[in-house]
Amino acid sequence: MFRRYGEHCVATFAADEVRVLRKVAAEVVGLLTDGFDHDDPVVGRLFPDIYPEDPTNSAEFRRYTEGDLKTGKIDQAGAILAGLPPESGGEVRLDAEAAEAWLRALNDARLAMGVRLEIKDGTDLGDELDQAILQDPTSSRVFQLSVYAYLGYLQESLLNALVD
């Protein structure tokens, strides 16, 4: 998908891919703004306790760092929204800074989806998708697992293009 051309990472996206990426990035922004809730397991995954055995120090650390971290994550998701072509699809051309923002935003989106889909470190995504298809090929879980896999593929291709 992403290829290296000089100083840029370039990919061409179909209309469906643009719609999915817009939706995913917008959902991350929504989670970090209107939907921000410390009791949400996704927020806990994106903003883990630095001192899990010491809630007081964890809360103090969060007080000083959370605002900047949240703003950074919103900006990174915004980089995806800003860099996407029109709804009809087209080319994306990212310099190194934009590519790194995309990588971080894709990672945040995958972490959020992984929590919602209950994906663990040992989960075999292929098996999980096969099981979901056997249960109901038209289910939202099949679609969500497919998007999760696609984001991983996109993230990997962008990372490879960056290091080429």
Sequence and secondary structure as in RCSB ss.txt:
>XXXX:A:sequence
MFRRYGEHCVATFAADEVRVLRKVAAEVVGLLTDGFDHDDPVVGRLFPDIYPEDPTNSAEFRRYTEGDLKTGKID
QAGAILAGLPPESGGEVRLDAEAAEAWLRALNDARLAMGVRLEIKDGTDLGDELDQAILQDPTSSRVFQLSVYAY
LGYLQESLLNALVD
>XXXX:A:secstr
  EEETTEEEEEEEHHHHHHHHHHHHHHHHHHTTT  TTSHHHHHHS  SSTT HHHHHHHHHHHHHHHHHHHHH
HHHHHHHHS  TTEEEEEE HHHHHHHHHHHHHHHHHHHHHTT  TT  HHHHHHHHHHH TTSHHHHHHHHHHH
HHHHHHHHHHHHH 
